[in-house]
Amino acid sequence: MAGVLGGPPVGNACQGRSHPESLTLFRKLVQRIYPLYPQDGSLPITVEVVPGKTVNAFATLGGHIYVFDGLIKQAQSAEELAGVLAHEIEHVRNRHIIQGVAVNLFTLEALKIVLPGGHQLGSQIAYLLLTLKFSRQQEHEADEMGLERLQAAHVDAAGFEQFFARAEKMSSPPQIISNHPASEFRAELAARFRGYPIDPIMDQQEWGMLKTICDG
């Protein structure tokens, strides 16, 4: 989790300079899952890809979601990426970020009482905000509601399960799963979302093109 104040942590958003079609395909993927419900219009969300090898995606204040190119390179299908984005979208819709910021600011008010030199708290505020993590309950809510979003969009939820299961087995598990429920609990949850009609987001050739969005 980084950049919670609203801006991307590194560089400008990738625009598919080498292959403009990649940006079009990314937008197609996002539009498949958002906006989806009538209430989605009440809280506008933007989703962009930023350069970086980090396998991570995160939501910020203001309804912005950023995906590192490293996560897209790690994902093996459009459905896997859609699963991650559905999860982040639900963090925004459930106002988990605002809740987390409020908890951290409460902690800082306590620090002002017990620590001298209040002028030094600027760096502490930045640190707490930039390392904001969600509770396991919030992660579970984002998982469940993200899966519901995939089901409503007829996107195969197996991609969601496969991405997180594979990430957990990496030699250095990425930050995106740091506070997430263990894979066995996620697998049990995902099992409830099987058997509904699915419609592929794009073919493998298009997926390969999308993955070049930060190239060039």
PyRosetta script that sets phi, psi and omega in degrees:
from pyrosetta import init, pose_from_sequence

init()
pose = pose_from_sequence("MAGVLGGPPVGNACQGRSHPESLTLFRKLVQRIYPLYPQDGSLPITVEVVPGKTVNAFATLGGHIYVFDGLIKQAQSAEELAGVLAHEIEHVRNRHIIQGVAVNLFTLEALKIVLPGGHQLGSQIAYLLLTLKFSRQQEHEADEMGLERLQAAHVDAAGFEQFFARAEKMSSPPQIISNHPASEFRAELAARFRGYPIDPIMDQQEWGMLKTICDG")
pose.set_psi(1, 126.9)
pose.set_omega(1, 179.3)
pose.set_phi(2, -155.3)
pose.set_psi(2, 166.1)
pose.set_omega(2, 175.3)
pose.set_phi(3, 64.0)
pose.set_psi(3, 32.4)
pose.set_omega(3, -172.6)
pose.set_phi(4, -68.2)
pose.set_psi(4, -12.6)
pose.set_omega(4, -178.3)
pose.set_phi(5, -78.8)
pose.set_psi(5, -4.2)
pose.set_omega(5, 172.7)
pose.set_phi(6, 125.8)
pose.set_psi(6, -18.1)
pose.set_omega(6, -178.2)
pose.set_phi(7, -110.7)
pose.set_psi(7, 158.2)
pose.set_omega(7, 178.6)
pose.set_phi(8, -68.4)
pose.set_psi(8, 149.2)
pose.set_omega(8, -176.2)
pose.set_phi(9, -76.8)
pose.set_psi(9, -22.3)
pose.set_omega(9, -177.3)
pose.set_phi(10, -143.8)
pose.set_psi(10, 134.7)
pose.set_omega(10, 169.4)
pose.set_phi(11, 55.8)
pose.set_psi(11, -173.2)
pose.set_omega(11, 177.9)
pose.set_phi(12, -95.7)
pose.set_psi(12, 162.0)
pose.set_omega(12, 179.2)
pose.set_phi(13, -62.4)
pose.set_psi(13, 143.0)
pose.set_omega(13, 178.0)
pose.set_phi(14, -71.3)
pose.set_psi(14, 138.0)
pose.set_omega(14, -175.4)
pose.set_phi(15, -121.2)
pose.set_psi(15, 14.0)
pose.set_omega(15, 178.3)
pose.set_phi(16, 64.9)
pose.set_psi(16, 47.7)
pose.set_omega(16, -175.5)
pose.set_phi(17, -62.2)
pose.set_psi(17, -38.7)
pose.set_omega(17, -179.3)
pose.set_phi(18, -75.5)
pose.set_psi(18, -36.3)
pose.set_omega(18, -178.3)
pose.set_phi(19, -137.8)
pose.set_psi(19, 92.9)
pose.set_omega(19, -178.7)
pose.set_phi(20, -54.9)
pose.set_psi(20, -26.3)
pose.set_omega(20, 179.8)
pose.set_phi(21, -62.2)
pose.set_psi(21, -27.2)
pose.set_omega(21, -177.7)
pose.set_phi(22, -63.1)
pose.set_psi(22, -38.2)
pose.set_omega(22, 178.5)
pose.set_phi(23, -68.1)
pose.set_psi(23, -40.2)
pose.set_omega(23, 177.5)
pose.set_phi(24, -61.3)
pose.set_psi(24, -41.7)
pose.set_omega(24, -179.9)
pose.set_phi(25, -68.2)
pose.set_psi(25, -38.3)
pose.set_omega(25, 177.5)
pose.set_phi(26, -62.9)
pose.set_psi(26, -43.5)
pose.set_omega(26, 178.6)
pose.set_phi(27, -64.2)
pose.set_psi(27, -36.2)
pose.set_omega(27, 176.6)
pose.set_phi(28, -60.7)
pose.set_psi(28, -42.4)
pose.set_omega(28, 179.7)
pose.set_phi(29, -63.3)
pose.set_psi(29, -47.2)
pose.set_omega(29, -179.0)
pose.set_phi(30, -60.9)
pose.set_psi(30, -44.6)
pose.set_omega(30, -176.9)
pose.set_phi(31, -66.3)
pose.set_psi(31, -19.6)
pose.set_omega(31, 177.4)
pose.set_phi(32, -66.6)
pose.set_psi(32, -32.2)
pose.set_omega(32, -176.0)
pose.set_phi(33, -113.8)
pose.set_psi(33, -10.7)
pose.set_omega(33, 179.3)
pose.set_phi(34, -157.5)
pose.set_psi(34, 131.2)
pose.set_omega(34, -3.8)
pose.set_phi(35, -74.9)
pose.set_psi(35, 147.3)
pose.set_omega(35, -176.5)
pose.set_phi(36, -129.8)
pose.set_psi(36, -46.5)
pose.set_omega(36, 179.2)
pose.set_phi(37, -94.3)
pose.set_psi(37, 154.9)
pose.set_omega(37, 177.3)
pose.set_phi(38, -55.0)
pose.set_psi(38, -37.2)
pose.set_omega(38, -177.5)
pose.set_phi(39, -73.8)
pose.set_psi(39, -10.5)
pose.set_omega(39, 179.2)
pose.set_phi(40, -60.8)
pose.set_psi(40, -29.5)
pose.set_omega(40, -177.8)
pose.set_phi(41, -68.9)
pose.set_psi(41, -16.5)
pose.set_omega(41, -178.0)
pose.set_phi(42, -79.0)
pose.set_psi(42, -14.4)
pose.set_omega(42, -179.4)
pose.set_phi(43, -138.9)
pose.set_psi(43, 84.8)
pose.set_omega(43, -177.0)
pose.set_phi(44, -57.7)
pose.set_psi(44, 137.0)
pose.set_omega(44, 179.4)
pose.set_phi(45, -127.3)
pose.set_psi(45, 136.5)
pose.set_omega(45, 173.4)
pose.set_phi(46, -113.8)
pose.set_psi(46, 145.3)
pose.set_omega(46, -179.8)
pose.set_phi(47, -128.8)
pose.set_psi(47, 126.9)
pose.set_omega(47, -179.4)
pose.set_phi(48, -137.5)
pose.set_psi(48, 157.9)
pose.set_omega(48, 176.4)
pose.set_phi(49, -102.2)
pose.set_psi(49, 135.4)
pose.set_omega(49, 177.7)
pose.set_phi(50, -121.4)
pose.set_psi(50, 150.4)
pose.set_omega(50, -179.3)
pose.set_phi(51, -68.5)
pose.set_psi(51, 150.8)
pose.set_omega(51, 178.7)
pose.set_phi(52, 144.0)
pose.set_psi(52, 143.7)
pose.set_omega(52, -177.6)
pose.set_phi(53, -82.4)
pose.set_psi(53, -8.1)
pose.set_omega(53, -178.9)
pose.set_phi(54, -61.0)
pose.set_psi(54, 133.5)
pose.set_omega(54, 176.4)
pose.set_phi(55, -87.5)
pose.set_psi(55, 87.8)
pose.set_omega(55, -174.4)
pose.set_phi(56, -159.8)
pose.set_psi(56, 156.1)
pose.set_omega(56, 170.4)
pose.set_phi(57, -144.1)
pose.set_psi(57, 149.3)
pose.set_omega(57, -176.3)
pose.set_phi(58, -154.6)
pose.set_psi(58, 154.5)
pose.set_omega(58, 177.0)
pose.set_phi(59, -106.7)
pose.set_psi(59, 151.3)
pose.set_omega(59, -179.1)
pose.set_phi(60, -125.3)
pose.set_psi(60, 170.5)
pose.set_omega(60, 170.9)
pose.set_phi(61, -60.0)
pose.set_psi(61, 142.9)
pose.set_omega(61, 179.7)
pose.set_phi(62, 94.9)
pose.set_psi(62, 3.2)
pose.set_omega(62, 176.1)
pose.set_phi(63, 77.7)
pose.set_psi(63, 26.3)
pose.set_omega(63, 177.5)
pose.set_phi(64, -99.8)
pose.set_psi(64, 134.8)
pose.set_omega(64, 175.3)
pose.set_phi(65, -120.5)
pose.set_psi(65, 131.6)
pose.set_omega(65, 179.4)
pose.set_phi(66, -120.4)
pose.set_psi(66, 138.3)
pose.set_omega(66, 178.7)
pose.set_phi(67, -119.5)
pose.set_psi(67, 126.0)
pose.set_omega(67, 175.5)
pose.set_phi(68, -73.6)
pose.set_psi(68, 144.0)
pose.set_omega(68, 177.0)
pose.set_phi(69, -56.4)
pose.set_psi(69, -32.0)
pose.set_omega(69, 179.0)
pose.set_phi(70, -60.6)
pose.set_psi(70, -34.0)
pose.set_omega(70, 177.6)
pose.set_phi(71, -69.6)
pose.set_psi(71, -41.7)
pose.set_omega(71, 179.4)
pose.set_phi(72, -63.7)
pose.set_psi(72, -39.4)
pose.set_omega(72, 178.0)
pose.set_phi(73, -65.4)
pose.set_psi(73, -32.7)
pose.set_omega(73, -178.9)
pose.set_phi(74, -75.9)
pose.set_psi(74, -35.0)
pose.set_omega(74, -178.5)
pose.set_phi(75, -64.3)
pose.set_psi(75, 145.9)
pose.set_omega(75, -175.9)
pose.set_phi(76, -106.7)
pose.set_psi(76, -1.7)
pose.set_omega(76, 178.1)
pose.set_phi(77, -161.1)
pose.set_psi(77, 162.8)
pose.set_omega(77, 176.2)
pose.set_phi(78, -63.0)
pose.set_psi(78, -32.4)
pose.set_omega(78, 179.9)
pose.set_phi(79, -67.0)
pose.set_psi(79, -34.8)
pose.set_omega(79, 176.3)
pose.set_phi(80, -64.5)
pose.set_psi(80, -46.0)
pose.set_omega(80, 179.1)
pose.set_phi(81, -64.1)
pose.set_psi(81, -41.6)
pose.set_omega(81, 178.9)
pose.set_phi(82, -61.2)
pose.set_psi(82, -36.8)
pose.set_omega(82, 178.7)
pose.set_phi(83, -63.6)
pose.set_psi(83, -43.1)
pose.set_omega(83, 177.9)
pose.set_phi(84, -64.1)
pose.set_psi(84, -44.6)
pose.set_omega(84, -178.3)
pose.set_phi(85, -66.3)
pose.set_psi(85, -37.6)
pose.set_omega(85, 177.7)
pose.set_phi(86, -61.2)
pose.set_psi(86, -39.0)
pose.set_omega(86, 177.4)
pose.set_phi(87, -62.2)
pose.set_psi(87, -47.3)
pose.set_omega(87, -179.1)
pose.set_phi(88, -67.4)
pose.set_psi(88, -37.4)
pose.set_omega(88, 177.6)
pose.set_phi(89, -58.4)
pose.set_psi(89, -40.9)
pose.set_omega(89, -179.0)
pose.set_phi(90, -71.7)
pose.set_psi(90, -28.3)
pose.set_omega(90, 171.6)
pose.set_phi(91, -59.6)
pose.set_psi(91, -42.4)
pose.set_omega(91, -179.5)
pose.set_phi(92, -68.3)
pose.set_psi(92, -48.7)
pose.set_omega(92, -175.6)
pose.set_phi(93, -63.3)
pose.set_psi(93, -31.2)
pose.set_omega(93, -179.6)
pose.set_phi(94, -91.6)
pose.set_psi(94, 6.4)
pose.set_omega(94, 175.6)
pose.set_phi(95, 57.7)
pose.set_psi(95, 33.8)
pose.set_omega(95, 178.8)
pose.set_phi(96, -65.2)
pose.set_psi(96, -33.4)
pose.set_omega(96, -177.3)
pose.set_phi(97, -66.7)
pose.set_psi(97, -46.1)
pose.set_omega(97, 179.3)
pose.set_phi(98, -61.3)
pose.set_psi(98, -41.4)
pose.set_omega(98, 179.2)
pose.set_phi(99, -61.5)
pose.set_psi(99, -43.6)
pose.set_omega(99, -179.5)
pose.set_phi(100, -65.7)
pose.set_psi(100, -41.0)
pose.set_omega(100, 178.1)
pose.set_phi(101, -63.0)
pose.set_psi(101, -41.0)
pose.set_omega(101, -179.7)
pose.set_phi(102, -61.3)
pose.set_psi(102, -41.6)
pose.set_omega(102, 178.2)
pose.set_phi(103, -62.2)
pose.set_psi(103, -44.0)
pose.set_omega(103, -179.2)
pose.set_phi(104, -66.5)
pose.set_psi(104, -38.5)
pose.set_omega(104, 178.6)
pose.set_phi(105, -66.7)
pose.set_psi(105, -35.7)
pose.set_omega(105, 175.3)
pose.set_phi(106, -61.4)
pose.set_psi(106, -41.0)
pose.set_omega(106, 177.9)
pose.set_phi(107, -61.4)
pose.set_psi(107, -39.3)
pose.set_omega(107, -179.2)
pose.set_phi(108, -68.0)
pose.set_psi(108, -34.8)
pose.set_omega(108, 176.4)
pose.set_phi(109, -62.6)
pose.set_psi(109, -37.4)
pose.set_omega(109, 177.1)
pose.set_phi(110, -66.6)
pose.set_psi(110, -37.7)
pose.set_omega(110, 179.8)
pose.set_phi(111, -62.7)
pose.set_psi(111, -35.7)
pose.set_omega(111, -179.7)
pose.set_phi(112, -61.5)
pose.set_psi(112, -29.4)
pose.set_omega(112, -178.2)
pose.set_phi(113, -77.2)
pose.set_psi(113, -40.6)
pose.set_omega(113, -171.9)
pose.set_phi(114, -97.1)
pose.set_psi(114, -13.6)
pose.set_omega(114, -178.2)
pose.set_phi(115, -111.9)
pose.set_psi(115, 137.8)
pose.set_omega(115, 175.2)
pose.set_phi(116, -78.6)
pose.set_psi(116, 164.2)
pose.set_omega(116, 174.2)
pose.set_phi(117, 72.0)
pose.set_psi(117, 61.7)
pose.set_omega(117, -177.6)
pose.set_phi(118, -58.9)
pose.set_psi(118, -21.5)
pose.set_omega(118, -179.2)
pose.set_phi(119, -66.3)
pose.set_psi(119, -16.5)
pose.set_omega(119, -179.5)
pose.set_phi(120, -85.5)
pose.set_psi(120, -2.4)
pose.set_omega(120, -175.4)
pose.set_phi(121, -74.9)
pose.set_psi(121, -11.4)
pose.set_omega(121, 179.2)
pose.set_phi(122, -56.9)
pose.set_psi(122, -46.5)
pose.set_omega(122, 179.9)
pose.set_phi(123, -67.9)
pose.set_psi(123, -32.4)
pose.set_omega(123, 178.8)
pose.set_phi(124, -68.9)
pose.set_psi(124, -38.6)
pose.set_omega(124, 176.8)
pose.set_phi(125, -61.7)
pose.set_psi(125, -47.4)
pose.set_omega(125, 179.9)
pose.set_phi(126, -59.5)
pose.set_psi(126, -42.7)
pose.set_omega(126, -178.5)
pose.set_phi(127, -63.5)
pose.set_psi(127, -46.8)
pose.set_omega(127, -178.1)
pose.set_phi(128, -63.1)
pose.set_psi(128, -39.4)
pose.set_omega(128, -179.6)
pose.set_phi(129, -70.1)
pose.set_psi(129, -40.3)
pose.set_omega(129, -176.9)
pose.set_phi(130, -76.0)
pose.set_psi(130, -13.5)
pose.set_omega(130, 178.3)
pose.set_phi(131, -114.0)
pose.set_psi(131, 21.0)
pose.set_omega(131, -179.4)
pose.set_phi(132, -58.7)
pose.set_psi(132, 131.2)
pose.set_omega(132, 177.2)
pose.set_phi(133, -126.2)
pose.set_psi(133, 150.7)
pose.set_omega(133, 179.1)
pose.set_phi(134, -87.6)
pose.set_psi(134, 155.3)
pose.set_omega(134, 175.5)
pose.set_phi(135, -73.3)
pose.set_psi(135, 163.9)
pose.set_omega(135, 177.8)
pose.set_phi(136, -64.0)
pose.set_psi(136, -33.5)
pose.set_omega(136, 177.4)
pose.set_phi(137, -65.0)
pose.set_psi(137, -42.4)
pose.set_omega(137, 177.7)
pose.set_phi(138, -64.6)
pose.set_psi(138, -39.9)
pose.set_omega(138, 178.0)
pose.set_phi(139, -63.7)
pose.set_psi(139, -40.6)
pose.set_omega(139, 178.6)
pose.set_phi(140, -63.5)
pose.set_psi(140, -42.2)
pose.set_omega(140, 178.2)
pose.set_phi(141, -61.1)
pose.set_psi(141, -43.9)
pose.set_omega(141, 179.7)
pose.set_phi(142, -65.6)
pose.set_psi(142, -36.9)
pose.set_omega(142, 176.7)
pose.set_phi(143, -61.8)
pose.set_psi(143, -53.9)
pose.set_omega(143, -174.5)
pose.set_phi(144, -64.5)
pose.set_psi(144, -45.9)
pose.set_omega(144, -178.7)
pose.set_phi(145, -72.7)
pose.set_psi(145, -29.4)
pose.set_omega(145, 173.9)
pose.set_phi(146, -65.0)
pose.set_psi(146, -41.0)
pose.set_omega(146, 177.1)
pose.set_phi(147, -65.7)
pose.set_psi(147, -37.3)
pose.set_omega(147, 176.2)
pose.set_phi(148, -63.0)
pose.set_psi(148, -38.0)
pose.set_omega(148, 178.1)
pose.set_phi(149, -65.2)
pose.set_psi(149, -43.2)
pose.set_omega(149, 178.1)
pose.set_phi(150, -61.6)
pose.set_psi(150, -42.0)
pose.set_omega(150, 179.7)
pose.set_phi(151, -62.2)
pose.set_psi(151, -44.5)
pose.set_omega(151, -179.7)
pose.set_phi(152, -63.7)
pose.set_psi(152, -29.8)
pose.set_omega(152, -179.9)
pose.set_phi(153, -90.2)
pose.set_psi(153, 0.1)
pose.set_omega(153, -177.4)
pose.set_phi(154, 59.7)
pose.set_psi(154, 37.2)
pose.set_omega(154, 175.7)
pose.set_phi(155, -100.2)
pose.set_psi(155, 133.0)
pose.set_omega(155, -176.9)
pose.set_phi(156, -61.5)
pose.set_psi(156, 116.8)
pose.set_omega(156, -179.1)
pose.set_phi(157, -72.2)
pose.set_psi(157, -10.4)
pose.set_omega(157, 177.9)
pose.set_phi(158, -60.5)
pose.set_psi(158, -30.7)
pose.set_omega(158, 178.7)
pose.set_phi(159, -63.0)
pose.set_psi(159, -40.3)
pose.set_omega(159, 176.4)
pose.set_phi(160, -58.2)
pose.set_psi(160, -50.6)
pose.set_omega(160, -178.2)
pose.set_phi(161, -64.4)
pose.set_psi(161, -42.8)
pose.set_omega(161, -176.4)
pose.set_phi(162, -64.8)
pose.set_psi(162, -41.7)
pose.set_omega(162, -178.2)
pose.set_phi(163, -62.9)
pose.set_psi(163, -50.3)
pose.set_omega(163, -175.9)
pose.set_phi(164, -69.2)
pose.set_psi(164, -34.3)
pose.set_omega(164, 178.2)
pose.set_phi(165, -65.7)
pose.set_psi(165, -41.5)
pose.set_omega(165, 179.9)
pose.set_phi(166, -69.4)
pose.set_psi(166, -39.8)
pose.set_omega(166, -179.7)
pose.set_phi(167, -62.3)
pose.set_psi(167, -38.3)
pose.set_omega(167, -178.5)
pose.set_phi(168, -66.1)
pose.set_psi(168, -24.5)
pose.set_omega(168, -177.2)
pose.set_phi(169, -92.1)
pose.set_psi(169, -2.4)
pose.set_omega(169, 179.1)
pose.set_phi(170, -65.4)
pose.set_psi(170, 150.5)
pose.set_omega(170, -178.5)
pose.set_phi(171, -58.9)
pose.set_psi(171, -34.9)
pose.set_omega(171, 173.8)
pose.set_phi(172, -124.3)
pose.set_psi(172, 89.8)
pose.set_omega(172, -176.5)
pose.set_phi(173, -52.6)
pose.set_psi(173, 133.1)
pose.set_omega(173, -178.0)
pose.set_phi(174, -67.8)
pose.set_psi(174, 160.4)
pose.set_omega(174, -176.6)
pose.set_phi(175, -61.4)
pose.set_psi(175, -26.8)
pose.set_omega(175, -175.5)
pose.set_phi(176, -60.9)
pose.set_psi(176, -20.8)
pose.set_omega(176, 179.6)
pose.set_phi(177, -108.5)
pose.set_psi(177, 11.7)
pose.set_omega(177, -173.6)
pose.set_phi(178, -58.5)
pose.set_psi(178, -40.5)
pose.set_omega(178, -178.7)
pose.set_phi(179, -113.4)
pose.set_psi(179, 14.6)
pose.set_omega(179, -175.7)
pose.set_phi(180, -82.9)
pose.set_psi(180, 155.4)
pose.set_omega(180, 175.2)
pose.set_phi(181, -59.0)
pose.set_psi(181, 153.5)
pose.set_omega(181, 179.3)
pose.set_phi(182, -60.5)
pose.set_psi(182, 154.8)
pose.set_omega(182, -173.8)
pose.set_phi(183, -58.6)
pose.set_psi(183, -33.5)
pose.set_omega(183, -178.7)
pose.set_phi(184, -66.5)
pose.set_psi(184, -35.1)
pose.set_omega(184, 177.2)
pose.set_phi(185, -72.0)
pose.set_psi(185, -37.9)
pose.set_omega(185, 177.4)
pose.set_phi(186, -66.0)
pose.set_psi(186, -38.5)
pose.set_omega(186, 178.9)
pose.set_phi(187, -63.3)
pose.set_psi(187, -41.3)
pose.set_omega(187, 177.6)
pose.set_phi(188, -62.6)
pose.set_psi(188, -41.0)
pose.set_omega(188, 178.7)
pose.set_phi(189, -66.1)
pose.set_psi(189, -46.1)
pose.set_omega(189, -178.5)
pose.set_phi(190, -63.1)
pose.set_psi(190, -28.8)
pose.set_omega(190, -179.6)
pose.set_phi(191, -62.5)
pose.set_psi(191, -24.4)
pose.set_omega(191, 178.0)
pose.set_phi(192, -73.4)
pose.set_psi(192, -13.7)
pose.set_omega(192, -176.1)
pose.set_phi(193, -114.2)
pose.set_psi(193, 56.4)
pose.set_omega(193, 177.7)
pose.set_phi(194, -126.8)
pose.set_psi(194, 151.3)
pose.set_omega(194, 174.3)
pose.set_phi(195, 94.8)
pose.set_psi(195, -1.4)
pose.set_omega(195, 177.6)
pose.set_phi(196, -88.7)
pose.set_psi(196, 159.5)
pose.set_omega(196, 179.7)
pose.set_phi(197, -61.2)
pose.set_psi(197, 134.9)
pose.set_omega(197, 178.7)
pose.set_phi(198, -123.5)
pose.set_psi(198, 153.1)
pose.set_omega(198, 179.2)
pose.set_phi(199, -136.3)
pose.set_psi(199, 115.3)
pose.set_omega(199, -177.8)
pose.set_phi(200, -53.0)
pose.set_psi(200, 141.5)
pose.set_omega(200, 179.8)
pose.set_phi(201, -71.6)
pose.set_psi(201, -42.0)
pose.set_omega(201, 179.8)
pose.set_phi(202, -162.5)
pose.set_psi(202, 166.3)
pose.set_omega(202, 178.9)
pose.set_phi(203, -84.9)
pose.set_psi(203, 172.5)
pose.set_omega(203, -175.3)
pose.set_phi(204, -64.3)
pose.set_psi(204, -32.8)
pose.set_omega(204, 177.7)
pose.set_phi(205, -65.3)
pose.set_psi(205, -42.7)
pose.set_omega(205, 178.2)
pose.set_phi(206, -66.2)
pose.set_psi(206, -39.6)
pose.set_omega(206, 178.3)
pose.set_phi(207, -61.6)
pose.set_psi(207, -41.9)
pose.set_omega(207, 177.3)
pose.set_phi(208, -61.3)
pose.set_psi(208, -36.5)
pose.set_omega(208, 177.4)
pose.set_phi(209, -69.1)
pose.set_psi(209, -41.7)
pose.set_omega(209, 179.7)
pose.set_phi(210, -58.3)
pose.set_psi(210, -37.1)
pose.set_omega(210, -175.8)
pose.set_phi(211, -67.7)
pose.set_psi(211, -7.8)
pose.set_omega(211, 177.6)
pose.set_phi(212, -93.1)
pose.set_psi(212, 9.6)
pose.set_omega(212, -170.5)
pose.set_phi(213, -58.0)
pose.set_psi(213, -27.6)
pose.set_omega(213, 180.0)
pose.set_phi(214, -102.9)
pose.set_psi(214, 3.6)
pose.set_omega(214, -179.6)
pose.set_phi(215, -73.2)
pose.set_psi(215, 153.4)
pose.set_omega(215, 175.2)
pose.set_phi(216, 97.1)
pose.dump_pdb("model.pdb")
